[in-house]
Amino acid sequence: MSVDKAYKELIKGKKGKKVIVGIVDSGVDINHEDLKGVIWTNPKEIAGNGIDDDKNGYIDDIHGWNFLGDAVHEQLEMTRIVKKGPGTPDYERAKSELEKERAELTGIKPQYDMISQANEGIKKHLNKDTYTIEDLKAIKTDNSELIRNKTIMTQIGGMIGEGFVEKFQEEYDHVISSLNYNLNVEFDGRKIVGDNPDDLNDTKYGNNNVIGPEPNEAKHGTHVAGIVAQVRGNGLGGDGVTNNAQIMTLRAVPNGDEYDKDIALAIRYAVDNGAKVINGSFGKYFSQHKEWVMDAIKYAESKDVLVVIAAGNESYDLDVTNKYPNDTYDGSPEYAKNVLIIGALSPSYGSKVIADFSNYGKNNVDIYAPGDEIYATTPLNSYEYLQGTSMASPNVAGVATLIRSYYPKLTAVQVKQIIMESGTPLKNQVVIGEDKHKANFADASKSGRIVNAYNALLLAAKMSKK
């Protein structure tokens, strides 16, 4: 994205304006060594006095708001639809997809259980939580169970490669979590929150713990926040895209699908409390109250706030498949002009430049940004490489923040236009979609471009003079 070049040649010596960036996500570790200096603090609220000092409806909202309270796990939206029963909009499609996904995971679970058992056996034998192929090779034993465990995990290591213990555990946790929570019609994660998620006027819920009840569950949001704003040049972790962000945390994305109500209220909170850029690295393919989120995005547009949203990671053509939220559905005209939908790039140029998981769309994805092997903050002062359009979106939100910091008179709509027009165009063919077909890069998004911070700041300078 030519970020370092922009700092060296265009920003050096300039003093930008602080820009509040709303991170609507799973929570952010606001105590992280590389983030605590860039966390937004509500100037109108007195910490810990139990009073809604600024009378915005949220008590002691010092760094944002947690719309999930102590809830961590949630159903997918299609599971909620099936739970409501026949007659609910999209019921048949939701039921079909739910049954298919449950059958797939139920089918592979016995094999995963066997591998997990072997993994735990090796850990116990080695007396450590992780290990390498070399550790496995070094095991000499006549114990038949240990030989079996060694054989199984050696095969897994050969298939997955480096970090195979952690990667398998992550996949296994996903299977268990999906069956127990996401795809479980009987599960009710909202009971912990205590509100009615189908009543937008029921707003007295949540709390001010923006990290959430379990710091590790804030991994996604902490990584997203770091991509935007982890401190530059301090020798810790990576460098954020922008040096002038204040991160406002809106915890609204659980382990499962977000509720439309939480997203709508989080966007409105960010707008009302001064955010000029909002990042949304989340999404789903069913929505029961999409109009609530649409209205919130239109409200953001009316208040000159840019909303940047991840395109999604299912390799879908968004011109064919609706993803929520977006700024258009079913081929209709865009209902708002302040939204950017971001696809993900891999670290490879050529035909594989678009990440193999990224959604795409000539009309419904606006532009691409790096989204694979992105190094940023994770909870408890750690750092990791993660991938997803979730990582591409905050890269763009960071560039938008740079523009709004150094050229504050430009509107959200102008910032969107600058990012779209200043990107680097690619003319080559790329591999995209579930079927891995070939297409021109120019036809995989509306702009046919890659975000470029350097070019964006040059165009911003030109446009601001006008």
C-alpha positions in Angstrom: 0.0 0.0 0.0 3.1 2.3 -0.1 2.5 3.4 3.5 6.1 3.8 4.5 6.8 5.7 1.3 3.9 8.1 2.2 5.4 8.7 5.6 8.9 9.4 4.3 7.9 11.6 1.4 4.5 13.1 2.1 3.8 13.2 5.8 7.2 13.8 7.3 7.2 17.0 9.4 3.5 17.5 9.1 1.2 17.5 12.1 -2.2 15.8 11.4 -5.4 16.0 13.3 -6.5 13.2 15.7 -9.3 11.1 14.1 -11.6 8.8 16.1 -11.9 5.4 14.5 -14.8 3.1 15.7 -13.8 -0.6 15.7 -17.0 -2.6 15.7 -15.7 -6.0 16.5 -15.2 -8.8 19.2 -13.6 -6.4 21.7 -10.2 -4.8 21.9 -7.4 -5.3 24.5 -7.2 -1.7 25.4 -4.3 -2.5 27.8 -2.0 -3.8 25.1 1.4 -2.3 25.2 1.1 -1.2 21.5 -2.4 0.1 21.7 -3.0 1.7 25.1 -1.6 5.0 23.9 -4.0 5.3 21.0 -7.3 4.3 22.8 -10.1 6.9 22.7 -11.3 8.2 26.1 -14.7 9.8 26.3 -14.0 13.3 27.5 -17.5 13.9 28.8 -17.6 10.8 31.1 -16.2 10.5 34.6 -14.8 7.0 35.1 -16.2 4.8 37.7 -18.9 7.0 39.2 -21.8 4.9 38.0 -23.5 8.0 36.4 -24.3 8.6 32.7 -22.4 12.0 32.9 -22.8 12.8 29.2 -26.4 11.6 29.2 -25.9 9.4 26.0 -27.7 6.4 27.6 -24.5 4.6 28.5 -23.1 4.6 32.0 -19.3 5.0 32.4 -18.7 4.5 28.7 -15.0 5.5 29.0 -13.6 3.8 25.9 -16.7 2.8 24.0 -19.4 0.2 24.8 -19.8 -3.6 25.1 -23.1 -4.5 23.5 -22.6 -8.2 24.3 -22.2 -7.9 28.0 -20.7 -11.1 29.3 -21.8 -13.2 26.3 -19.1 -14.9 24.2 -20.8 -17.6 22.1 -23.7 -17.1 19.8 -25.7 -18.9 17.2 -25.4 -18.2 13.5 -28.3 -16.1 12.1 -29.6 -19.1 10.1 -29.8 -21.1 13.4 -31.9 -18.3 15.0 -34.2 -18.3 12.0 -34.7 -22.1 12.3 -35.3 -21.8 16.0 -38.1 -19.3 15.3 -39.8 -21.9 13.1 -41.7 -22.2 9.9 -43.2 -19.0 8.6 -40.1 -17.0 9.5 -38.6 -15.3 6.4 -35.8 -17.4 4.8 -36.8 -20.4 7.0 -36.5 -23.1 4.3 -33.1 -21.8 3.0 -31.8 -21.5 6.6 -33.1 -25.0 7.5 -31.4 -26.5 4.5 -28.1 -24.9 5.1 -28.2 -25.6 8.8 -28.8 -29.3 8.3 -26.1 -29.5 5.7 -23.5 -27.8 7.9 -24.4 -29.8 11.0 -24.2 -33.0 9.0 -20.7 -32.1 7.6 -19.3 -31.3 11.0 -21.0 -34.2 12.8 -19.4 -36.5 10.1 -15.9 -35.3 10.7 -16.1 -34.9 14.5 -15.1 -38.6 15.4 -11.9 -38.2 13.3 -11.1 -34.9 15.0 -11.8 -36.4 18.4 -9.3 -39.2 17.7 -6.7 -36.7 16.6 -7.4 -34.5 19.6 -6.9 -37.5 21.9 -3.6 -38.3 20.2 -2.5 -34.7 20.5 -3.3 -34.6 24.3 -1.5 -37.9 24.7 1.7 -36.4 23.1 1.4 -33.2 25.2 1.2 -35.3 28.4 4.1 -37.4 27.4 6.3 -34.5 26.5 5.0 -32.4 29.4 4.5 -29.3 27.2 1.6 -27.5 25.4 3.2 -27.5 22.0 5.8 -29.5 20.1 7.5 -30.0 16.7 8.0 -32.8 14.2 11.5 -33.1 15.7 10.0 -33.7 19.2 7.8 -36.5 17.7 10.8 -38.1 16.0 12.7 -38.1 19.3 10.1 -40.2 21.0 11.4 -43.7 21.5 8.8 -46.1 23.1 7.4 -49.6 23.1 4.0 -48.3 24.4 1.4 -49.1 21.7 -0.8 -46.2 22.6 2.1 -43.7 22.5 3.2 -45.2 19.1 -0.3 -44.7 17.8 -0.4 -41.1 19.0 3.0 -40.4 17.5 2.0 -41.9 14.2 -1.3 -39.8 14.0 0.4 -36.5 15.0 3.3 -37.1 12.6 0.8 -37.5 9.8 -1.0 -34.3 10.9 2.3 -32.4 11.1 3.2 -33.6 7.6 -0.1 -32.3 6.2 -0.3 -29.0 8.0 3.4 -28.1 8.4 4.8 -25.5 10.8 2.7 -24.7 13.8 0.6 -27.8 13.2 -0.3 -28.3 16.9 -1.8 -24.8 17.2 -3.5 -24.9 13.8 -5.1 -28.3 14.5 -6.3 -27.1 17.9 -7.8 -24.0 16.3 -9.7 -26.1 13.8 -10.8 -28.6 16.4 -12.1 -25.8 18.6 -14.0 -24.4 15.6 -15.7 -27.8 15.0 -16.7 -28.1 18.7 -17.8 -24.5 19.0 -19.9 -24.7 15.8 -21.7 -27.8 17.0 -22.2 -26.6 20.6 -23.1 -23.0 19.9 -23.2 -21.7 16.3 -25.3 -24.5 14.8 -27.2 -25.5 18.0 -30.9 -24.6 17.9 -31.2 -25.2 21.6 -28.4 -22.8 22.6 -29.4 -19.3 23.8 -26.4 -17.0 24.1 -28.6 -13.9 24.4 -30.0 -15.0 27.8 -26.7 -13.7 29.3 -27.2 -10.3 27.7 -30.8 -9.9 29.0 -32.3 -7.8 26.2 -34.7 -8.5 23.4 -32.6 -8.6 20.2 -35.7 -8.1 18.1 -36.6 -4.8 19.8 -34.4 -1.9 18.6 -35.8 0.4 21.3 -34.6 -2.0 24.1 -31.2 -0.2 24.5 -30.5 -0.6 28.3 -28.1 -3.5 28.0 -24.4 -4.3 27.8 -21.6 -2.8 29.9 -18.4 -0.7 29.6 -15.9 -3.7 29.6 -14.9 -3.2 26.0 -12.3 -6.1 26.2 -15.0 -8.5 27.1 -15.1 -11.2 29.8 -12.3 -13.3 28.2 -9.3 -11.3 26.8 -8.4 -14.1 24.3 -11.9 -13.8 22.7 -10.9 -10.2 21.8 -8.2 -11.5 19.5 -10.0 -10.5 16.3 -10.8 -7.0 17.4 -7.4 -6.4 18.9 -5.7 -7.5 15.6 -8.0 -5.2 13.6 -7.4 -2.2 15.9 -3.6 -2.9 15.6 -3.7 -2.8 11.8 -5.2 0.6 11.9 -3.2 2.1 14.8 -0.6 0.1 16.5 2.1 2.6 17.4 4.6 3.3 14.5 8.3 3.1 15.0 8.4 2.0 18.7 10.2 -1.3 18.0 7.1 -3.3 19.2 5.2 -5.6 16.8 4.3 -4.1 13.5 3.4 -0.5 12.5 -0.2 0.7 12.2 -1.2 2.4 9.0 -2.0 5.7 10.7 -0.3 7.6 13.4 -3.2 9.8 14.4 -6.1 7.4 15.2 -7.9 7.2 18.5 -9.5 3.8 18.7 -13.1 3.7 20.0 -14.1 0.1 20.9 -17.6 -1.2 20.2 -17.9 -4.9 21.2 -20.7 -6.3 19.1 -19.3 -9.4 17.3 -19.5 -12.7 19.3 -18.2 -16.1 18.5 -21.1 -16.6 16.0 -23.2 -14.2 14.0 -23.6 -10.6 15.2 -27.1 -9.3 15.9 -28.3 -6.6 13.6 -29.5 -4.6 16.6 -26.0 -4.5 18.2 -24.4 -3.5 14.9 -27.0 -0.7 14.3 -26.6 0.7 17.8 -22.8 0.4 17.7 -22.6 2.4 14.4 -24.9 5.1 15.9 -22.8 5.2 19.1 -19.7 5.7 17.1 -21.3 8.5 15.0 -22.8 10.3 18.0 -19.5 10.2 19.9 -17.2 11.6 17.2 -15.9 8.8 15.0 -15.1 9.9 11.5 -14.2 6.3 10.3 -15.9 3.1 11.3 -14.4 -0.3 10.6 -16.7 -3.4 10.3 -14.7 -6.6 9.9 -17.7 -8.9 10.2 -20.6 -10.2 8.2 -23.2 -12.9 7.5 -25.4 -14.3 4.8 -28.8 -14.1 6.6 -30.3 -11.0 8.2 -33.6 -10.6 10.0 -33.3 -6.8 10.5 -31.0 -5.5 7.8 -33.0 -2.3 7.6 -31.8 -1.4 11.1 -28.2 -1.5 9.9 -29.0 0.2 6.6 -30.6 3.1 8.6 -27.6 3.3 10.8 -25.3 3.5 7.8 -27.5 6.2 6.3 -27.3 8.0 9.6 -23.5 7.8 9.4 -23.6 9.2 5.9 -25.7 12.1 7.1 -23.1 12.9 9.7 -20.1 12.6 7.3 -18.7 9.3 8.7 -17.0 6.7 6.4 -17.9 3.1 7.0 -15.4 0.4 5.8 -16.6 -3.2 5.7 -14.9 -6.5 5.0 -16.1 -8.3 1.9 -16.1 -11.8 3.5 -14.1 -15.0 3.3 -16.2 -17.5 1.4 -14.9 -16.9 -2.2 -18.4 -15.8 -3.1 -19.4 -13.5 -5.9 -21.2 -10.7 -4.0 -23.0 -9.6 -7.2 -24.8 -13.0 -6.9 -24.9 -13.6 -3.1 -26.1 -11.0 -0.5 -23.7 -10.4 2.4 -24.9 -8.4 5.3 -24.0 -5.6 5.7 -23.4 -4.1 2.3 -24.4 -0.9 0.6 -26.7 -2.6 -1.9 -28.7 -5.9 -2.1 -30.1 -7.9 -4.9 -28.6 -5.6 -7.5 -30.4 -2.5 -6.4 -28.7 1.0 -6.4 -26.4 1.8 -3.5 -28.5 3.2 -0.7 -25.5 5.2 0.8 -22.4 6.8 -0.6 -20.2 6.5 2.5 -19.4 2.7 2.4 -16.3 0.9 1.1 -16.4 -2.9 0.7 -12.9 -4.4 0.8 -11.6 -7.6 -0.7 -8.3 -9.3 0.4 -5.0 -9.6 -1.4 -2.5 -12.4 -0.8 1.3 -11.7 -0.6 1.8 -13.0 -4.1 1.6 -11.0 -7.3 0.4 -12.6 -10.5 -2.6 -14.9 -10.9 -2.9 -15.5 -7.1 -2.8 -11.9 -6.0 -6.4 -12.1 -4.7 -6.5 -14.2 -1.5 -8.1 -17.6 -2.3 -10.7 -17.0 0.4 -11.8 -13.5 -0.6 -15.2 -12.7 -1.8 -15.3 -10.6 -5.0 -17.7 -8.7 -7.2 -17.6 -6.3 -10.1 -20.3 -4.2 -8.4 -20.3 -5.2 -4.8 -16.6 -5.1 -3.8 -15.0 -1.7 -4.2 -11.3 -2.3 -3.9 -8.7 -4.7 -2.6 -6.1 -4.4 0.2 -3.6 -6.7 1.9 -5.4 -9.4 3.9 -3.1 -12.4 4.2 -0.2 -12.8 6.6 -0.9 -9.5 8.3 1.1 -9.0 11.5 -0.6 -7.1 14.3 -1.5 -6.9 18.0 -3.3 -9.8 19.8 -4.4 -9.9 23.4 -2.1 -9.8 26.4 0.8 -8.0 24.7 1.2 -10.6 21.9 1.3 -10.3 18.1 0.3 -12.7 15.4 0.0 -13.1 11.6 -3.7 -13.5 10.7 -5.6 -13.5 7.5 -9.0 -12.6 6.1 -10.9 -9.7 4.5 -11.1 -8.8 8.2 -7.5 -7.7 7.9 -7.9 -6.0 4.6 -10.7 -3.8 5.8 -8.7 -2.0 8.6 -5.8 -1.5 6.2 -8.2 0.7 4.2 -9.7 2.2 7.3 -6.2 3.2 8.2 -5.6 4.9 4.8 -9.0 6.7 5.2 -7.9 7.8 8.6 -4.6 9.2 7.2 -6.6 11.2 4.7 -9.0 12.5 7.3 -6.1 13.4 9.6 -4.1 15.4 7.1 -6.9 16.7 5.0 -9.8 17.1 7.5 -12.0 19.3 5.3 -12.6 16.5 2.8 -15.9 14.7 3.3 -16.5 11.0 3.8 -17.8 10.7 0.2 -14.7 12.4 -1.1 -12.4 10.1 0.9 -14.2 7.1 -0.6 -13.7 8.6 -4.1 -10.0 9.3 -3.4 -9.4 5.7 -2.2 -11.2 4.2 -5.2 -9.5 6.5 -7.8 -6.0 6.5 -6.5 -5.5 2.8 -6.1 -3.0 0.9 -8.2 -4.8 -0.7 -11.2 -3.9 -4.3 -12.2 -4.6 -5.6 -15.7 -3.6 -9.3 -15.2 -5.8 -12.4 -15.0 -6.5 -13.7 -11.5 -7.9 -16.9 -9.9 -11.1 -16.2 -7.9 -14.2 -18.0 -6.6 -15.1 -21.3 -5.1 -14.4 -23.0 -8.5 -11.1 -21.1 -8.9 -11.9 -19.7 -12.3 -9.9 -17.1 -14.1 -11.0 -13.5 -14.5 -9.5 -10.1 -15.2 -8.5 -8.4 -11.9 -10.3 -5.3 -13.3 -13.5 -7.3 -13.2 -13.2 -8.5 -9.6 -14.1 -5.2 -8.1 -15.8 -1.9 -9.0 -12.4 0.0 -9.1 -10.2 -2.8 -10.4 -7.5 -1.4 -8.1 -5.4 -2.0 -5.0 -5.4 0.6 -2.2 -2.4 2.8 -2.3 -1.8 5.2 0.6 0.8 7.3 -1.2 -1.4 7.9 -4.2 -4.4 8.6 -2.0 -2.6 11.3 -0.1 -1.4 12.9 -3.4 -5.0 13.0 -4.7 -6.3 14.2 -1.4 -3.9 17.1 -1.5 -5.0 18.0 -5.0 -8.7 17.6 -4.2 -8.4 19.7 -0.9 -7.0 22.6 -2.9 -10.1 22.7 -5.0 
